[in-house]
Amino acid sequence: MQENIATERDREFEETEGLMQLVGFSIGKELFGVDILMVQEIIREAPITAVPNSPDFVEGIINLRGNIIPVIELRKRLGFFTPEVAAKDSWILILDIKGRITGFNVDSVTEVLKIQESAIEPPPEIVVAGLESQYIRGVCEIDEKLLILLEFNRILLVDEIKKLREMKTS
């Protein structure tokens, strides 16, 4: 009997080893993913206060239970923004990026996805060569669609992070 329990635990471990959990979200027709461990919470649209002289991709700040959090329009940050396409009903992913809580405005949140790390392919060199911050971690196929795994630790450049800090303190 004891042997059966051990082998069952071993099978469960083998099934979860190398498995990555992602929160899937979309911007327009594109599907993206972020490591679930970075996600603090997901909220529906919240009142966003615009901040004068902030970078163009910063939508503003929100007050989330007493914490002032900058909100980045991810569509603009990734270069997908056109005014006509902006979503009316959006979601805000609250992420912990190296100890900095930041909100990212996305069109919709899909589901928690479980992906084998071995299924994630590195992005093509020609795609990442032109990116300033190398924020694409990899690409994988889900339900005959490509999912782009973003590296949020690199999505903002150092000087952009400094500007966000200044926003919070002013």
ChimeraX attribute file (.defattr): number of C-alpha atoms within 10 A of each C-alpha:
attribute: neighborCount
match mode: 1-to-1
recipient: residues
	/A:1	5
	/A:2	6
	/A:3	7
	/A:4	9
	/A:5	10
	/A:6	11
	/A:7	11
	/A:8	11
	/A:9	11
	/A:10	11
	/A:11	12
	/A:12	11
	/A:13	11
	/A:14	11
	/A:15	11
	/A:16	13
	/A:17	11
	/A:18	13
	/A:19	15
	/A:20	16
	/A:21	18
	/A:22	20
	/A:23	21
	/A:24	21
	/A:25	22
	/A:26	18
	/A:27	21
	/A:28	15
	/A:29	7
	/A:30	12
	/A:31	18
	/A:32	22
	/A:33	25
	/A:34	22
	/A:35	18
	/A:36	17
	/A:37	12
	/A:38	19
	/A:39	18
	/A:40	13
	/A:41	12
	/A:42	15
	/A:43	14
	/A:44	13
	/A:45	13
	/A:46	13
	/A:47	11
	/A:48	14
	/A:49	13
	/A:50	14
	/A:51	15
	/A:52	8
	/A:53	9
	/A:54	15
	/A:55	14
	/A:56	11
	/A:57	16
	/A:58	22
	/A:59	21
	/A:60	22
	/A:61	23
	/A:62	19
	/A:63	13
	/A:64	12
	/A:65	6
	/A:66	7
	/A:67	10
	/A:68	15
	/A:69	20
	/A:70	26
	/A:71	24
	/A:72	23
	/A:73	21
	/A:74	21
	/A:75	21
	/A:76	17
	/A:77	16
	/A:78	13
	/A:79	9
	/A:80	14
	/A:81	16
	/A:82	9
	/A:83	8
	/A:84	6
	/A:85	11
	/A:86	17
	/A:87	15
	/A:88	8
	/A:89	10
	/A:90	17
	/A:91	21
	/A:92	23
	/A:93	25
	/A:94	21
	/A:95	22
	/A:96	17
	/A:97	17
	/A:98	9
	/A:99	8
	/A:100	13
	/A:101	17
	/A:102	21
	/A:103	29
	/A:104	19
	/A:105	23
	/A:106	23
	/A:107	20
	/A:108	19
	/A:109	21
	/A:110	13
	/A:111	11
	/A:112	15
	/A:113	17
	/A:114	14
	/A:115	17
	/A:116	15
	/A:117	14
	/A:118	10
	/A:119	14
	/A:120	17
	/A:121	14
	/A:122	13
	/A:123	17
	/A:124	11
	/A:125	8
	/A:126	8
	/A:127	10
	/A:128	15
	/A:129	11
	/A:130	9
	/A:131	12
	/A:132	11
	/A:133	15
	/A:134	19
	/A:135	17
	/A:136	20
	/A:137	18
	/A:138	18
	/A:139	19
	/A:140	21
	/A:141	13
	/A:142	12
	/A:143	6
	/A:144	7
	/A:145	10
	/A:146	13
	/A:147	20
	/A:148	23
	/A:149	24
	/A:150	18
	/A:151	18
	/A:152	18
	/A:153	14
	/A:154	15
	/A:155	20
	/A:156	18
	/A:157	12
	/A:158	10
	/A:159	9
	/A:160	14
	/A:161	13
	/A:162	11
	/A:163	13
	/A:164	22
	/A:165	13
	/A:166	11
	/A:167	18
	/A:168	12
	/A:169	7
	/A:170	6
